[in-house]
Amino acid sequence: MNMKINFLTALAIGFLWVSSYRLVAQVIPTPRQHFGFNIGDDYCLANYTDTEAYFKKIAGVSDRARLVEMGTTEEGRMQYMMIVTSPANLREIDRYKDISQKLGRAEVPGVEAARLSAEGKAVVWIDGGLHSTETAGMQQLIETAYQLTSRQDEETRRILDKVIVLLVHANPDGQELVSNWYMRDSVPEKRTMDRLPSLYQKYIGHDNNRDFYMFNMKESRNMGRQLFVEWIPQIVYNHHQSGPAGTVLAGPPYRDPHNFVYDPILLSSLDAVGAAMHNRLNVEGKPGYTHRGGSQYSTWWNGGLRTSVYFHNMIGILTEIIGGPTPSKIPLVTSRLIPNDNSPNPILPQKWYFRQSIDYSLSLNYAVLSYAARHADELLYNIYRMGRNSIDRGRSDTWSLSPRKIKEVNKADTGEKEDEKARAEKRLKKWDAVMSDPANKDPYGYIIPSDQADFPTAVRFLNALIRGGIVVQQAEEGFSVGGKAYPAGSYVVKTDQAFRPHLLDMFEPQDHPDDLKYPGGPPVQPYDVAGWTLAYLMNVRFDRILTDFAGPFRKLKTGELITLRSENAIPGGVSRVSCRMNESFLVANRAISAGIDVYRSQVDGDLYFVTPAALAQKKLQEIVNECGISVQKETKLPRDVQKVKKARIGLWDRYGGVMQSGWLRWILEQYKFDFEVIFAPDIDRLNLKEKFDVIIFVPGAIPASLPAQGEATAGELKNIPAHFHKRMGKLNTEKSIPQLAKFLDEGGTIVTMGSSSNLSGYLGLPVKSALVEFVDGAERPLPAVKFFTPGSVLRARVDTTLSAAWGMDRGIDLYYSNNPVFRLTAEAISSSAIRPLMWFVSGRLLRSGWSWGEGYLKD
């Protein structure tokens, strides 16, 4: 008996020891204990290195948290997602993830969907730090992780029981750069984020929020996989800054227009979550929330982290809040002070502290999470219902509504005097004609033939769709649809899938409504752009199939990318690659770097590779296999060829980085071009022709008015580390323009993009702006009421006989956003001094988006 008592005593002591150990292990370190300051303290920012360590520390001691590696960033850091939920949910996390996937993809019958909705847990994504200078976003994520893993109150427990929270670090590289830059001064009051030395995400900076349907960057790919393949959350909350002047923040619901491909359930759900957020702030006495017409934000465009999820039936939340580590002020904006539907609870002018922004962000997070906890089954079932609706629409004859079609109906109103009944019948007849026109019918699917000229680029396009969760099929043998034959290896994308809105958005033209401040007034700038049809911009050849169809199709695994492999062997001697493939440039650059002789036809631009040695043949085979392109054997090298060498490219940039230069740098790296980033002082001091063959100026490099001199002043160099001084300065008329003229005279090539075509004026080229009018004898730019084409896809004509256009089609789609457009002067026309590469022809130019006054672009 004593032994039994001793055993039980020992067992009890052991149990108490384990329990006390677990209680100790469950103590979550506060941010202050880890970072040395509270999140939201004035003049303090946590960098990524310390944040990563803190998240690992939380995950190491909390039974509510699990840290997931999403993949590396462009700079090589690990990007993390922290899953936070109850311990019981974590133990069954794979089951709940599977339920979220099945409902998000609408893969199950309705009865099972209802059962899974009751069983499952709502999944809510909250991110921070995408735009790293918007510091509240990342810092609130740290505080949110602490609060959710440490709080014991009833609301938090309910949230953790009903919700799986995905806390996502959107831009680790940027947080490290911005926080270290801000904290570099030991005197807190002197700290500033001004004059960052580079973009806060490698290559693209702020445009990291424009990459969520192409997924070019590693960070976008990491997050896109979690959003559209792995988890398919029902709510996605994307934190941003800054709120409109005179408010604390802007949030949902948003202003019109919304995209017409959305399921209406999405819009009403967005209103409901927005109301919960707004109401919580009001209950807590936190004024300053504005929405709808109180801000510029809409739900039209695709490509942003928040907006891309709408096209996947997810409730996307954007808030733009004020505040930063340096105390700021809410200014006096009298138009914001009277309550109205846009801003029912205005805030008065006052000093504003960083901790207030953090507190507001926490309240907003908890509002979203509490809503999700109370409506978990509804959220799960609704995303299923939207997906099911999409599948049903993809399996039936549908005619989507759009402004263009309504305009066609309105043409029935001729202005003639008719009685109301006759007018109504006339309009109805026109309506029936428009909505039964096969040209206006929604497709059942798309076929991408494998025998198109640039098939590798078509595969890049398909991989972008796959990264966005779209289901793709491949034909295992030849087949026919509608009397047209397609070869084996062609791809099929059918519209009977849950993410049909995204699929339509990538293939079909956007039809932005005429959005005017008032009838006859100026247009309202879209947020963000008006048209972006990716299949057009990537020059993908596809057929819209307007009836149901089947074939020998194999469905690819969801999220699994297509890898092209060349099937033909490289012959010894001479082989040819068509320059109609973008990948041909990659092959050429890699081949030259490998010591293989490359020649280019001076007739059509095709590339010829000479591989007499077995080693060169093997190396070219390896390159071609990796690029997945087709190669033709040639008996000998044609006479009309010229040996190719790699161009020495100078790519303009400036201190702090320009996004367009960063994007172009990324493209040059992708296709293995040799280049050097150059700055204004380099233009002034170098022997340009000795160093470069080509110099590229992206938009913004050359303004309409250049200064006479370009040396950086002492004030501009202040607080800039010495090793960055060589980047400082401006292009100028005294040194830069003569240098560039000399470079051209010596045979160099200059490429200008967008507004940098202002260089033509400084060099005296015989061109003039086409987007001008004469008023009282003076020339002035066309006003927006006459010409306005915000980010849209237009049709243009190309002179394919010029070497710069070899490989292109005669008619192309291009992205245009109120860019400069020129006409040749009479002198240029008569002397043939200039040959245009590309121009707009007459007729309807708009392919996708919105163009107001496009007739001004003719010729």
N, C-alpha and C positions, 0 to 999 in steps of 0.2 A: 504493500500500500504506500509506503514512504517513497518507494521508487516511482510509483505512479504519480504521486503528488509532485515529486521532484521533476518528473518528465513534463507534467502539465505546466509547472511553474516555469521551467526552461522554455517550453513552447510559447507560453504567454509572454515571457520576457523577449523571446526572439521576435514574436509578432509585433510587440510594442517597438522593438528596435527597428524592424523593417518599416513600420508605419511612421515612426518619427523620422527615419532616414528619408522616406518618401516625401514627408511634409517639408523637410529641409530642402530636398532636391527640387520641390515644386515652387520654391521661392524665386520668383522671377526678378532678376536684377533690374532696378529702375534705370531709365536713360541717364539720369544724373550720376548714378554709381558707375555706369560704363563709360559715358562720354565726358563726364566732368561738368556737365551743365544740363539743365532741363531743355527738352525740345520746345522751341519757341522763345527761349531766352534771347534778349536783344544782342545783336552783334555775334551770334554763335550759329555755326552750321556744322553738321556732322558730315564727314566725307564718306566715300564708299568703303574704303578699307575698314574703318571703324564700324560702319553699318553692317557690313558682311560679318564681322566678328560678333556683333551684337545679335544678329539673327541666328547665327550658329549657336550662340550661348543660350538664347531662348529655346531653340529647338532641342538643345541638349538637356534641358531641365524640365521642360513643359510636356505634359502628356496631352496637351491640346494642339501641339504644333508639329509639323513635319516640313522640313526644308527640301525642296526639289530643285535639282540642277536642270535648267532649261536648255543650256548650251552656252558657248562662249560668245563674247561680243566682238566687234570689229577690231578692238584693241587687245583682245585675248583674255579679258576677265571673264569669270564665270557669272552668268546671269541666273538669279534665283527667283523662285516662287515659293512663298510660305503658305502651306495649307493649314488653316486654323479651324477647328471644330471640336466637338466633344470627344473625350477619349473613346467612348463607345463607337462613335461614327468613324474615328480614325482606324479602329480595328476592322471596320467593314468598308474602308474607303474605296476599294476596287469595285465593290458591289454598287455603291452609290455613283461612282464614275460611269459604270456600265449603264445604269438607269438613265443618267443624264444624256449619254450618247444616244441610246435607243430612242428617247423621247425627242431629242434635238433633231435626229434624222428621221423621225416619224416612221420607224421601221416596223412597228408592231400594230396589231389591230386595235380598234378603239377600246374594247373591253379591257384588254391587257394594259393599254395606256392609262386608263383610269386607275387600275390596280397599282401600276408602277408609280403613278403620281402620288398616290396615298402613301406608298412605301418609301419613296425617295426623299432626298433632302434638296432644298433649293441650293443652287450654286451661284455665288455672287463673286464677281471679279472686282477688285479694287486695286488700281495701280497708282504709281507716283513717280515723278521725276522724268517723264518723257522729254519735256522741255526743261533742261536742267537749270536755267536761270530763273525759272518759275519755282523758287525754292520751297514754297509751302507744300507742294505736291509730294516731294520725297520725304520731307521732314514729318508730315502728318502720317505717312506710312509707317515710320518708326514708332510714333506714338500710338497708332492704331494697333500695331502688333503687340506692344506692351499692354495696352488696355484689354484687348481681347484675351490675352493669355494670363492676365493677373487678376482681373476683376471677378468678384464672387456674387454680384448683385443678380436679382431675379431676371432682369432684362438680358444681361449678358449670357446667363445660363440658358435662357429660352432660345436666344440666337444660336448658341453653339449646339443646342440640341436639334434645331430645325434647319440649320444653314451650314453649308461648307463654304468657307471664305477663302478665296484665292488672293493673297496679297502679293502683288507682282512689282518687282523693281524694273522699271521700263527703260532705264538708261544708266547703267553703272558707270560707264566711262565719263559721261557728262557730270555726274555727281562728284566724282573724284576731282575733275578739272575745276568745276565752279567753286566747290567748297574750299579746296586748297587755295585757289586764287583769292577768294574772299577773305580767308583767315590768315593770309600771308603777313599782314601788318600786325605787329604786336599791340598797337594802340587800337582798341575796339572802335572808337569813334571815327577812325580813319579808314575803316574797312569799306571796300566797295567792290562790286562786280564789274565795274566799267573796264573796258579795254581788254577783255579776254583775248589771249593770244591766238586762239584757234576756235573752230566750230566745236560745239559741245557734244556732237556725235560725229565721229569720223566720217568724212566725205559730205554729209548732208545736213548737219545741224538741225535747224527747226523743221526741215522737211522730213524728219523721221516720222512726222505725223501725216505724211503724204504717201506712205509706202505700203499700206495695208491691203492692196489688191495685187501688187506686183511682187512684194516680198524680196526686194533686192538685197537688203541688209540683213546681217545675221540676227540682229536684235528683233527685227520684224518677223523673221522666220521663226525664231524661238517662240515669240508670243503668239504668232499666227497658228502654230501647231497646237498650242494649249487651247486657244480659243475655238478653232474650227475643226480640229481633229480629235484632240484628247478629251476635253471637258465639255465644250458647248454650254457655257454658263447661260443662265436665263437673264441675268443682269450684269452689265459691264459698266463700271464707274471709272471714268477717266478724269483725273484731277488736273486743272490748268489754272493759269493766271494770265491777265489780271482782269478784275471786274470793271465794268464801265464806270467812268468818272461819276462820282456822286452816289455810288452804291458800294455795297460790300462784295456782292457776287451776282453773277448771272447763272441761271440754271434752267432746268426743264419746267414746263414745255417750251418749245422753241417757235420761232416765227415761221411763216410760210415762205417759200413753198416746201412741201415735203415730196420725196420722190414717189412717183406713181406706181412703182412696182411693189411697195410695201403692202403687207396684209393690214387691213384696218385694225385688227386686234393689237398690232404693234403700237399704233398711234394712241389708242385709248389707254393702253398699259403704260405708255410713257407719261401720259397725263396723270395717271394714278400715282405713280412713283414720285413724280415731280410734286404733286400735291402733298404727299407725306413728308417730303423734305422741307418744303416751304412751311407747312403747318408746324413742324417740330421747332423750327427756328422761331416762329411767332410765339409758340407756347413757352419757349425758354427765354423770351424777351430779347431776341437777337434780330434786330431790324436790318433792312438794306438788301433784301432779296429782290431781284428783278427777273422777269421772264418774258416770253413772247416778243412783242414789239419793243420791249425795253432793252433789247440787245440785238446784235447783228446775227446771232447764231441760228441756223436753220438745220433741216435734216435732209437736204437735197443730195449732197455729193457723197461719193464713195472714196475710200482710200485713207481716211483718218482712222485712228485706233477706235474712237467712239463711233464714227459714222459707218465704218465697214460692217459693224456687227448688226446694224439694222437690216442689211441685206441677207442676214443669216437668222432672222426672226428673234434676235436678242434685244432686250431693252438697253439702249445705249445712253448713258448719263454723262453729260459734260457739265462741270461747273468751272467758272472762271472767277477766282477770288483775289482780292487785293492782299497786299502785305508782303513783308520780307524781313530779314534779320535787322536791317536798319529801319528804325521807326519812320513811319510815313504819315500822310494826312489824307483824310477824306475831304476833298475840296467842296466848295460851295457850288452846286449846280442847281440853280433855282427851279429849272424845269423838272427836276427829280423830286422836289419837296412836297408836292401836292399828291396825296394818294390817288392811284388809279388802278385799273385792272392789270397793268403791266408791273406796277410797283405799289402794292397795297399797304406796305409798311416801310415808308422811307426812313433813311437814317440822316441825322443832322451832321453838319461838318464837324470834324473832330480829329485829334491825333489818334493814330492807329499803331498798335503794337503787334509784333509777330505772333505772340501767344494768342491773341484774339483770333487770328487767322487759323491757327492750329485748333483752337476750341470750336470754331465754326465748322471746320472740316470734320472733326470728330462727331459733332452733332449730326452733320449730313450723312456721314458713314453709318452712324447708328440708326438714323431714320431709314436709310435704304435697307439695312440688315434687319431691323425690326419689322419693316414691311414684308420682307422676304420670309421671315419667320412666321408671321401671321397668315401669309398667303402662299406658303410653300407649295401645297398641292395644286393651287390655281396656277402658279407660275409654271410648274412642270407640265401641267396639262395644256396650258395655253401655247407653250412653245411647240408642243406636239400638234396642237390643233392648227397652228399656222403652217407647220411643215406638211401636215396632211392636206391642208387646203392647196398648198403649192403642188403637191403630187397630183391631186385631183385635177387641177387646172392644166397641168402638163399632159394629162391623158384625155383632154377633151378640146373641142373647138372653142377658142376664146379670142376676143378682140379687145385688147386693153384700150382704155381711154387715154387721150393725150391732147394737149392744146392744139397740135396741128390738125387732128381729126375734128375737133370742135370748130376750128376756123373753116374747115371745108364745109361743115354743116351750115355755118353762118353765112356762107356765100349764097345760100338759097334766098337770103333777104336781098333782093335786087333794088329795093327802094321804090318799086312800082306800087301804085295804089291798088291794093287788093283787100278784100274783107279779111277779117281775122281768121275765119275758118279756112279760107284758101291759103293764107300764109302758113297756118299751122300744118296743113296737109302737105304743103310744098317742103317745109322743113323736115317733116317726118319722113317723107320720101327720100330726101337727101340723106337723112340720118341712116335709114335702112341701107342705102347704097354704100355709104362710107363704112358702116359696121359689118357689111357682108362682103366687102372688097377683099379678095384673097391677098392682095398686097398688104393689107392692114391686119391680117390675121397673125396671131401669135404662133410661133413654131412649136412643133412637137420635139424638135431636136436639131442638132447641127452636125454636119459631116465635114471633117477636115481631111481632105485627100492626102495620101502619102506621096503622091507624085507631083506636088507643087514645087515650084522653083526653089523656095527657101524653107524646106521642111524642118531643118533644125530650129529655126526661129518659131515655127508653128509649135514645135515641141516645148520650147521655152514658154510660150503662151499657155499651153496645156498644163505645164508644171505650175504656173502661177495659179491656175484654176484649182489644181489638186491641193496646193498649199492652202487654198481657201476652203477646203472641204468638199469641193465639187467631185461628183462621181463621173469617171471617164471610162469608156469602153473602147476596145480595139478589135478591128476586124481580123480574124485569123485566116481568112481567105477572101478572094474577090467577091463582090456582091453588087446588086443593082437596087436603086431606089428611084421610083418615078421615071423609069426608062433610062437613067444615067448609070453607067458602070463606074465602080470605084475599086481601086486595087487593094490587095491584101496589105495590112499594116496601117490602113487609114484609121482615124479615130472618130468616135461617135460620142456626142454629149447630148443626152436626152433631157428634156425639161421636166420630166415627172420625178423630181427630187425635191427634198425639203428646202434646199438653198436655191431654188429656182429664181428668186429675186436677184441674187448675185449673178447667177448664170446669164439671165437676160441682160443685166447691166453691163456685162463684159462683151456681149455680142451685138446688142441692139443699140441704136442711137438714142441718146438722151434728148428729150424734147422740153427744154426749159420754157416755162410760160413767160409772156411779156410782163415783166414786173416793173411797173412805173410808179414814181412817187405820187403822181396824180395823172389823170387822162391828158395826154399830150405833153406830159412833163418828162424829166430826165429818167433814165433807167436806174434801178436800184442794183448796186453791185452784189452779185451772188456771193454766198459764203459756202464753199471756197471757190469752186469753178462751176462752169455750166455743162460741159461735155467732155467725155474722156474715153469713149468706147475703145477698149483695149485691143480688140481684134482688128479694128481699123488702124490704130496707131502702130501695131506690130506687123501690119501688112499681111495678115493671115488670110489665106484663101479658104472660104468655107461656103457651104450651101445650107440655106434655111429650109428645113423640111416641114411642110405644112399639113401633112397627114401622118397618122401613126405608121410606124415602120419597124421591121425586125430584120435580123440578119445573123451571120455567124460571128456574133460579138462576144468577147470575153471581158467581163467587168474587172477593172483594175482594183487592187486593194486600196481602201480609203487611205489617203495620205501618202501613198507610195509613189515616188516620183518616177517619171519615165527616163530611162537612160538609153540614148541612141548609141549604137555601135555600127561602124562601117562594116559592110559585109563583103566588099570586093577587095581583093588583094592588090597591093601596090606593085605595078610592073617595074622591072628594071628599065632604065632609060628615061623616057619622058611621060609624064602624066599631067592631066589637066583638071582644074577645079573651076567651076562656074563662079564668077564674082557676084552672081545674083543672091548668093548665100552670105549673110553677115559673117558666118563662121569662117568663110574663106580668108578673111583678114587675119583672124586668129591663127589659122593654119600657116599662112604666109609668114607672119611675124615669128611664130615658133620655129618654122623651118629655117628661116634666115639665121636665127639665134643658134640653131643646131649645125650651121655650116652648110646647109643645102642651098644650091643655086635656085633662085626663083625668078621667073620672067613674067612679064605682063604683056598681053596683047594690046597693041595700040589702036585696035579697031573696036573691040567690045569690052576690053578690060579683063578677060579671063586670065587665070593664073596658070603658069606652067612650071612644073617641078622637075628638075634634072637629078636623077639618082643613079649614076652609073655604078657606084660601089654598093656592095651588099649591105654594108653598115649604114649608109645613107638611106637605102631602101627600107631597112628595118626601122630606122628612126622615123621616117616619114609614115610608115605603116602605123607606128605607135601613136603619132600625132593625129593622124586621120581617124584612127579608131576612137580615141578619146573625144574628138570633136564630132564624131558621128556623121561625117559627110561622105558623099559619093564622089568617086574619082574615075575619070575616063583615061584609057591608055591611048597614047599618040605614037605614031610611027617615028616622028622627028619633031624637032623644035621649029615652029613656023618662022618665016622671015620677019613678020611684022610684030616682033616682040622686043621688049627692052628689059634689061636686067633690073631687078628691084633691089633697092637697099632701104634699110629702115630710115625713115625721116627723123631728123632731130627736131623735136617739138618743144617749144616754149609755151607753157600754159600760165596765163596771167592770174594772179591772185593778189590779195592785199592782207596786211596785218589784221588778224581776227578771223580771216577766212570768209569767202563768199560761197554761198551754197551752190550756185551754178557752176563755179569752178570746181567745187568738190565733187559734184555729180559727174562732170566731164573727166575729172581725174579718175574716178571709179571706172567709167567706161573705158578709158585708155588702158587702165590696168587689166580690166577683164579681157581685152583683146590684145594684150601684150605689146602695146606701143611703147617706145622709149620716149620719155618726156622729162622735162624739168620744170618745176614750178618757179615762176619768176615774178618779181615785184617791180614797182615803178622805178626804184633806184637802179635796178638791173637794166631796164630799157635805156636809161640815160647814160650809163657808164660802159656798157659792154660793146664790143664789136659784134653786132648781132648776127651778121651773115657768117662770121667765122664760127659761131657757136650753134646757130639754128638754121633749119630749112623752113620751118613753119612757126608762126606765132599766132596763138589763139586768144582772142579777147571775148570773154563771156559778157552777158548783159551787166551794165553798171560800171564797166571799166572806163569808158570814155563818155563823160557827160557832154551835154550840148555846149557847156561853157567850161573850158579848161583854164586853170591859172597860168600866168606867165612863167612862174618858177615853181619847182616841186619839192624843194628841200623841206624836211620835217623841222618844225620849230622846236625850241626848247620846251615849250608847254606841251607839245604833242609827245615828246620823248619822256616827259616826267612820269615817274613811277612805272616805266616800261623797262624790264630787264635789258641789259646792254646787248645780249646776244640777239635780241629782236630788233635792234635799231636799224639793221640793214634792210628790213622790210618796210620801214616807215618812209613816207613821202608820197607824192602825187604825180601822175602823168601831167605834163605841162607843155606849153607851146614853145618854150625857149629851147629845150633839149629833146624832149620825147618825140615830138612830131618830126623834126629833121632826122632823127635817128631812124624812125620808121620809114620815112621816105627813102632814105639811103638804103635801108634793108631791101625795100621793094626794087629799087633801081639795080641792085646787085643780084637780083633774081630770087629773092625770098618771097614767100607766100604769107599773106595775112588773112586770117579768118576772123570775121566779126560776127557776133550774135546779138540780136535784139538791139537795145539802145546803143551798144558799142559801134553800131554802124554809123554813128555820128562821125566816126573817123573819116568817112567819105567827104564830108564837108571840109575838114582840115587839110585833106590831100587834094582838094579841088576836083574830085571826080564829077563827071557830067551827069549827075542824077539829082532829083529833087523829091521832096516828100509828096506822096499822093494824097495824104489825109489832111488836106488844107483847103481853105476857101478864102475868097477875097471879100472883104467887107470894107467899104469906103476906100477902096484902092489898096488896102493893106492885107497881107497874107496872115492868116491865123489858123491854128489847129481846128479841125472840125469839132464842134461841141458834141457831147454824148447824146443829145437828143437827135443828132443826125447820123452819128456812127459810134457803135458800141458793140464790140465782140469780145466779151470776157472769155477766158479759157474755154475754147471749143475746138472741134475738129472741122477743118475746112478742106475742100478739094482744090488741088493745084496741078498745074501742067509743068512737066520737066523736059528740058532739052537733053535727051539721053545720048546725043552725039558728043557732048563735052565730057572730058575725062573725069571731071569731078562728079558726074552723074552716072558713070558706067555702073551697070548692074541694077539701076532703078527702073521702075515702070514709068511710062509716059504720063500717066495720071496717078497721083498719090494723095493720100490723106496726111494732113499735118496738123500739129497742135499750134493754135494761134491764140494770143491773148493781147489784143490791142497793140500789137508790135508795129514797129516802123515799116512802112511800105513805100517803095520808090517808083518814080517814072523816069525814063530816060529823057534827057534834054534833046532838042532838035539836033544839036551838034553831035551828040553821041549816036543818034540814029543814022545821020548822014555819013558819019565817018566809020561806023561799025566799030568804034573804039571799045564798046562794051557789049558782051553777049550775056543776056540774062540766063541764069541757070534754071530759074523757076519763076512762074508768074501765075496770077489768077485769071482764069478765062471767064467769059460771060456765062450767064445762067445761074442756077442755084448752087452756091458754093458751100452752104452749110450742110455738114454731114451729121453732126451730133453737137447739141448744146444750144447756143443762143447767139444770133447775129442780128444786129439792128443797123440797117443801112449798108448791107454788104455790097450793094451796087457800087459803092465808092472804090471797091477793091478791083473792079474790072480792069484787066490788062496790066 
